[in-house]
Amino acid sequence: MPATLEVVCTADDCELDMFELHYTYDMPEEVGVTDFQCPYCNGTECLSEVEL
């Protein structure tokens, strides 16, 4: 099963709560939350991985 990354945006002025990234098998293992930006506010420093 391909990896899934759950991300939360912590920016105070952002309306997005959480989103999920579904990787393909070709996604490099070193890819993490710092490689993405919020699709709502375009922030990068405000993203945090949801740890279950």
C-alpha positions as CSV (number, residue, x, y, z in Angstrom):
1,M,0.0,0.0,0.0
2,P,1.4,3.4,-0.9
3,A,2.3,5.8,1.9
4,T,-0.2,8.5,3.0
5,L,0.8,11.8,4.6
6,E,-1.7,13.7,6.7
7,V,-1.0,17.4,7.0
8,V,-2.5,20.2,9.1
9,C,-2.1,23.9,8.4
10,T,-1.5,25.9,11.5
11,A,-1.7,29.4,10.0
12,D,-4.1,31.6,12.0
13,D,-5.7,33.1,9.0
14,C,-6.0,29.9,7.0
15,E,-9.4,28.2,6.7
16,L,-8.0,24.8,5.8
17,D,-8.0,22.3,8.7
18,M,-6.3,19.2,7.3
19,F,-5.5,17.4,4.1
20,E,-4.1,14.1,3.0
21,L,-1.5,13.3,0.4
22,H,-1.6,9.9,-1.2
23,Y,1.8,8.9,-2.7
24,T,2.4,6.6,-5.5
25,Y,5.0,3.8,-5.2
26,D,7.5,6.0,-7.1
27,M,7.6,8.8,-4.5
28,P,11.1,9.0,-2.9
29,E,11.2,8.0,0.7
30,E,12.9,11.3,1.8
31,V,9.8,13.4,0.7
32,G,8.1,14.9,3.6
33,V,5.8,17.7,4.8
34,T,8.5,20.4,4.1
35,D,8.3,19.6,0.4
36,F,4.7,20.8,0.1
37,Q,2.7,24.0,0.5
38,C,-0.8,24.6,1.8
39,P,-3.3,24.5,-1.1
40,Y,-5.4,27.2,0.5
41,C,-3.0,29.8,1.9
42,N,0.1,28.7,0.0
43,G,2.1,28.7,3.2
44,T,5.0,26.3,3.7
45,E,6.2,27.1,7.3
46,C,2.7,26.5,8.7
47,L,2.4,22.9,7.7
48,S,2.8,20.1,10.2
49,E,2.5,16.3,9.8
50,V,-0.3,14.7,11.8
51,E,1.2,12.0,14.0
52,L,-1.1,9.1,14.8
